[in-house]
Amino acid sequence: MMITTDKLSLQIGPRRLIADLDWQVGQGECWSIVGRNGAGKSTLLRTLAGLRAPDAGTVAIGGRALNDWPLAELARQRAFLAQSRSDTFAYTVIETVLSARHPYHERRYWESSDDHTIALAALASMEVGALADRDVRTLSGGERQRVAIAALLAQDTPLLLLDEPANALDLAHQVSVMTLLARLCRERGKTVVMIGHDLTLAHSVSTHALLLRGDGRWLAGARDDVMRAELLGDYLGHPIDAVRHGHRTIFIPSEEQA
């Protein structure tokens, strides 16, 4: 298993977000975490990344307890995309992406030609190669998001943890980014765990889903077992309709009767 949690519990102050989460994520699986605002999605993702300690229970990555991973090794095992970021310094786009190669520099300081090749390929995959010499502070929100995803790809880890990867992206890039993530799972055996609010897009690319209620309750399983209209409506606090269109399932909020 790529991720294993045992009786994992998370809370904010007195509020229990997740209780006794026993969860397994296998190699090559693509998981979407779904829940209303404040349900604990980002808190869980940060915990999986090792950026926050559990309030109870344990997390293991690759069968190894998270606390047993040396930081440099952990950085070669999992990559984390935060929901937001602050660019204080005038780094260029290529410098920003090259920084993701740092975990591979234990015996050297400067980047190698291989690092540059990997960084440029990651930028090209996000269609921001032409921005390589731009100051990241001059980018639009969508361009900055694609650069952040390029850095995550350049880190080249088997586990990708992404907090709202489609945030600030236009429709075309939302689809292309999510399709790329699904392809990395399917063709390269990478494991993706991501948060998103577009149920239709999540359903189209995910193999599994984890629903969070925000009161401790959770539900995990294969996509078609979990992403059902009645369950989504319960966990999101609003009735949901599911409509079939060709091979796709489209989720829309139901019209509540006055």
N, C-alpha and C positions, 0 to 999 in steps of 0.2 A: 504494500500500500504506500502511496506517495504521502498521504496525510492520514493520521489516525488521532482521534480525540477520545479521551476516556473520562466520562463524568465531568466534562468541561462546563463550568458555570461562569458567567460574566454578569457584572452588575455595575451600575453607576449610582453611587450613593446608596440609599436604601432600596433602590429599584432593581429587581432581578430582570435582566434582559434575556438570558439564555440559561436554562437549567439542565444539568446532566446530559450534555450533548455527547452521545456515542455515535461517531461518524467516521466513515472510511471513504477516502477518495483514491481511486486506483490510477495507475499510470495510463496516460492517453485519454483520460476523461475530461470533459468540459462541463463545469458546474456553474450554474447561475444562482446567486443568493438573492432572494426576493423577500421584500417586507416593506412595511410603511416606514416613513421617516421616524427615526429614533428607536427602531426595533432592534438595533445592535449589529447591523450589517458591517459597518466600518470598524466597530470595536472588535468584532470577530476577526476580520481580515488582518487588522493590526496585531492581534494576538497570534494568529497563524504565522505572521511574518517575524514574530519574536520581538515586536516593538512595544508590547504591553504584556504584563504578566497575567495569567488567569487568576480569577478569584477563587477557583477551586478546580480540581481536575488537572489533566495533563494534555499536552500536544506532542505528537511525534511526527517527524518528517523522515521519510525513507526508513522507517522502523527504528529511528534513533530519537530519543527524547530531545526536545527543542533546546533545553538547557545544556545538553551535552555537545552541541555543535560549536566548535570554535567559530568566531565571527567571520573570518576569511573563508572558511569552508562553507558556512551557511550562505554567504553571498554568492558562492558558486552553485548553490543548490536551489535557491529561490530568489526571484526578483519581485519587487513590490512597486506598484503604481499608486501613488497617493491620490486622493480626491482633488486636492489643490496643492499649489506650490507657490513660493515667493522667490522671485529672481532679483537678488540684491546687487549682484556684481555683473560686470559687462562681459560675460562669457559669450563666445560665439556658439553657434549651433553645433558645429563639429566638436568643439571642446566639451560641450555639455554631454554629447553622446559618448565621446571617448572616456569621460569620467566613469562610465559604467563598466569599463574594462579594468578598473583598478583592482578588483579581486584576483586578477590573474598576474599581478605585478609583484609577487612576493620577492623575487630575486632581481628586480630591475626597477628603475624609476620612470624612464620615458616609455611612451607607447611605441610599439613596433609597427612595421608595415602591415602585419597581419591585423593588428588592432584597427588601423586605419581602413583596411579593406572591409572588415566586419562592420565598422561604424558607417561607412559610406553605403554599404548594402542595406543596412537597417534604415538609413535615411531614405534611400530609394524606395524601399518597400512601403514607406509612409508618404511617398510623393513629396518629400521636402528636401531632396538632394540639392536643389538650386538655392536653398537657404543656408547652406553649410557655413558661409562666412558672415552671416547676419548676427547681430547682437540679439540674444534671446529676448531682451527687454523690448525690442521693437516689433515682436511678432504679435499677430492676432491671437485670440484665445484658442481658436481651432488649430492654428499652426503650432502654437506652443504645446498643445495636447499631443499632436502627432510627433513632435520632437521628443516628448516625454516617453511615448510608446516606443519610438525608435531606440531610445536609451535602454529601455527594458528589454527589447529584443537583442540589442548588442551585448547585454550582460550574459546572454546565452545560457540560461539555466533550464533545468528540466521542469521546474515548477514556476508558474506565473500567477501572481496574485494581483488583481486589478480592481481598483475602486472606481467604478463608473468610467470605463475606458471610452465610452461614446460621448462623454461630457464635452460640450462646446463644439462638437463636430457637426458639419452639415450632413444632410441625409446621405449623400453619396459616400462620404467618408465613414459615416456610421456603419453602413453596410459593408464597405471594403475592410474596415478594421475588424469587425466581428467575424467576417468570412475568413480573414487571415488567421485569426485566433483558432477558429474551428479547424482550419486546415493544418495548423501546427500540431493540434491534438491528433488528428486523423492520420496524417502522413509522416510526422516526425516523432510521435509518441510523447509529446510534451503534455503536461497537465495544466489546465487553466481553471482557476476559481475566480469568478468576477461578480461584481455588483452592477446591477442596471435596473432601470425603471421601465424600459420598453419591453413589455411582456412578449409582444409578437417577435421582436428581434431576438430576444433571449431564447424563445422557444425554437426559433429557426436554426440556431447554431449549437444549442446545448445538448448534451447527452443526459445530464442529471440536473436536479434542482434541489436547493435547500430553502425551505420557507421558514421565516422567523416571525413569530407573533408579537414579540416585544414584551411579553409577560412571562417569559420562561419557556413557553411552548415552542416546538419546532417540528418540522416534518422534512425528511430527506428521502430521496429515492430517484428512480429513473424518471426522466422528463415527463413521459406521458402518464405516469402514475401520479405525479405530484402537481404538474401544471394543468390542473383541471379547473374549470370555471368556478365550481362551487367552493373548492379549497382556496383558490386565489381570492375569491370574494371575501371569505372568512378572514384570511390572514391580512388582507389589505384594507379591510373595513369598508368595502363598497362592493355591491354586486357586480359581477363580471359576466359578460356574454362571450362565448367562443363561437366563431364563425369559420367554417371551412371554405377556403378559396383555392381550388386546384389541390396542390399537395401541401398547402400551407394552412396553419391555424392562426386566425387573427383574433386578438382579444380586445374588446371594447367595453368601457364602463356602461352598465345598464342605466336606463332612465328610471329613476326612482319616482314612484307615484306620489303626488302631492297629498 
